[in-house]
Amino acid sequence: MTEPSPTPEQRYTAIVEALGASPDVTEGAEPDRPRRGFGSSGLKAGGRIFAMLVRGRLVVKLPRQRVDELVAAGHGERFDANRGRPMKEWFVLAPTSALEWLPLADEALEFLRRGGRAR
């Protein structure tokens, strides 16, 4: 008998546990500045969001060229925050993609640590 696949929430919790151990990573809104909306429950470094769970899907901030590559390879699509315009540096991983969540979130964290600039 095979084990059931982890839920998106369980997969995201594993990311929070792994990357949240870093002193510069926080989850959710700051206690003194509660907010709702875009990224309010996401992972942040230096107060900037780099990964979040949206409607059961992993959303990460990556260089535009990397997002283009992932989309072209069929791993997902650009994130649209319900405004009718896909965001160039935000990627939504398709549920059918074989990509692992943690390495993708780690890649997003490193991108943010470089100031949100491509190498």
QUIHUNOR-V803253 format. One record per backbone hydrogen bond with DSSP energy under -1.0 kcal/mol. CO is the residue of the C=O (numbers start at 1). NH is the residue of the N-H. E is the energy in kcal/mol with one decimal. If there is no record, write none. Layout:
co=CO nh=NH e=E
co=CO nh=NH e=E
This chain:
co=7 nh=11 e=-2.5
co=8 nh=12 e=-2.6
co=9 nh=13 e=-2.3
co=10 nh=14 e=-1.8
co=11 nh=15 e=-1.3
co=12 nh=16 e=-2.5
co=13 nh=17 e=-2.6
co=14 nh=18 e=-2.2
co=15 nh=19 e=-3.1
co=16 nh=20 e=-1.9
co=19 nh=22 e=-1.5
co=22 nh=25 e=-1.8
co=24 nh=46 e=-1.1
co=26 nh=44 e=-3.1
co=30 nh=33 e=-1.8
co=37 nh=40 e=-2.3
co=39 nh=42 e=-1.9
co=42 nh=28 e=-2.8
co=43 nh=50 e=-2.6
co=43 nh=51 e=-1.2
co=44 nh=26 e=-2.5
co=45 nh=48 e=-1.6
co=48 nh=45 e=-2.4
co=50 nh=61 e=-2.0
co=51 nh=43 e=-3.3
co=52 nh=59 e=-2.7
co=54 nh=57 e=-1.4
co=57 nh=54 e=-2.8
co=58 nh=93 e=-2.5
co=59 nh=52 e=-2.3
co=60 nh=91 e=-2.9
co=63 nh=67 e=-2.4
co=64 nh=68 e=-2.6
co=65 nh=69 e=-2.2
co=66 nh=70 e=-2.5
co=67 nh=71 e=-2.6
co=68 nh=72 e=-2.7
co=69 nh=73 e=-1.9
co=70 nh=75 e=-2.4
co=71 nh=74 e=-1.6
co=75 nh=94 e=-3.0
co=77 nh=92 e=-3.4
co=79 nh=87 e=-3.6
co=80 nh=82 e=-1.3
co=87 nh=90 e=-1.1
co=89 nh=62 e=-2.0
co=90 nh=79 e=-2.1
co=91 nh=60 e=-2.4
co=92 nh=77 e=-1.9
co=94 nh=97 e=-1.7
co=101 nh=105 e=-2.5
co=102 nh=106 e=-2.7
co=103 nh=107 e=-2.1
co=104 nh=108 e=-1.9
co=105 nh=109 e=-2.2
co=106 nh=110 e=-2.4
co=107 nh=111 e=-2.0
co=108 nh=112 e=-2.2
co=109 nh=113 e=-2.4
co=110 nh=114 e=-1.4
co=111 nh=116 e=-2.3
co=112 nh=115 e=-1.9
